[in-house]
Amino acid sequence: MIKVNGHDVEWVEGLTVAALLEKLSKDDRFTYAINSTTTVMINREVIPRNDYPVRLLQEGDVILLYPQLMGG
């Protein structure tokens, strides 16, 4: 298991950040947090967007998703 924004999520070996975001985009618990500007933190480390396709997640990781909000 991994924890995403306080929720337990199934982890599988080889899961990347990009694959996780794709999976979570179909889960009603996370749709509010996923958009083209979402910032991802793993274990308190901000992950560069360019690394999403190659950054592997490990069992027990704690992931925080921060959607960027715009306004004026």
Residue pairs with C-beta under 8 A, 6 or more apart in sequence:
1 8
1 9
1 10
1 11
1 59
1 60
2 8
2 9
2 11
2 57
2 58
2 59
2 60
2 61
2 62
2 63
3 9
3 61
3 62
3 63
4 20
4 24
4 30
4 63
4 64
4 65
5 29
5 30
5 33
5 63
5 64
5 65
7 29
7 30
9 20
9 24
11 57
11 58
11 59
11 61
14 56
15 56
15 57
16 52
16 53
16 54
16 55
16 56
16 57
17 40
17 42
17 47
17 51
17 52
17 53
17 55
17 57
18 52
18 53
20 57
20 63
21 34
21 38
21 40
21 52
24 30
24 31
24 33
24 34
24 65
25 31
25 34
30 65
32 67
33 65
33 66
33 67
34 65
34 67
35 67
35 68
37 67
37 68
38 65
38 66
38 67
38 68
39 46
39 65
39 66
39 67
39 68
40 46
40 47
40 52
40 63
40 64
40 65
40 66
41 47
41 63
41 64
41 66
42 55
42 57
42 61
42 62
42 63
43 61
43 62
44 62
47 55
57 63
